[in-house]
Amino acid sequence: MSDLGSEELEEEGENDLGEYEGERNEVGERHGHGKARLPNGDIYEGNYEFGKRHGQGTYKFKNGARYIGDYVKNKKHGQGTFIYPDGSRYEGEWVDDQRHGQGVYYYVNNDTYTGEWFNHQRHGQGTYLYAETGSKYVGTWVHGQQEGAAELIHLNHRYQGKFINKNPVGPGKYVFDVGCEQHGEYRLTDMERGEEEEEEETLVNIVPKWKALKITELALWTPTLSEEQPPPEGQGQEEPQGLTGVGDPSEDIQAEGFEGELEPRGADEDVDTFRQESQENSYDIDQGNLNFDEEPSDLQD
């Protein structure tokens, strides 16, 4: 996501640049409703207060982007819709020119994110819908990344567990529409990606590997996996640093929140068949048609 090329000019500067038609107050400041053409070719039409954009207005950028919504002292603040040059758009809350609060982002590839924002980034609880596959991630985000307790929902099954830096880690379970669950855990493994010609260090890609442990009947799931709180709110990098917080794979596989498991139904033919096929094999998350190494389609800040 980017506002590159979509910066709004300050008005009523030292030389009062630009053309303006509209109301003014007794001291000559733009005040009330008016229309301004700025020196760079941008156009604003809407309300002013004491020389600044304030209230409802529409700002059209010369690159094709536009904002329709609330202003407070020349800043996008309140409810507003921003349409970006590439055709993507954001509809929701703004604070001091930043996407902040509740909002929906519609991406060029028809993906959508609906949820909380903090300082221009996805942060808090939110749902990302992948238009191509119909899969969706429902859970926690930290500084733009999928991180925390979440549910990844596919066409005929879903995964429930914890994510760190977009990857599933630790205990979790797959819930299948045939009426059973496969419990296990994701363990991080290193895979060499190759060595740069002029670099001594070898680049390593951390890949989560699913280890199936047991099959049970369906059980209720709650998204609380740990008592750890997300990092204090504040503007951070788009990519979290490292994979801190990953539990020891040797610990009890029973994740907090995965309580209430029942014994398998011996008379259920579907469960028996699934158990026989899955007992010795691991379920690959790639079967869900979702690449965890791929950043959700987005323009970079």
Secondary structure, 3 states (H helix, E strand, C coil): CCCCCCCCCCCCCCCCCCEEEEEECCCCCEEEEEEEECCCCCEEEEEEECCEEEEEEEEECCCCCEEEEEEECCEEEEEEEEECCCCCEEEEEEECCEEEEEEEEECCCCCEEEEEEECCEEEEEEEEECCCCCCEEEEEEECCEEEEEEEEECCCEEEEEEEECCEEEEEEEEEECCCEEEEEEEEEEEEEEEECCCCCCEEEEEEEEEEEEEEECCCCCCCCCCCCCCCCCCCCCCCCCCCCCCCCCCCCCCCCCCCCCCCCCCCCHHHHHHHHHHCCCCCCHHHHCCCCCCCCCCCCC
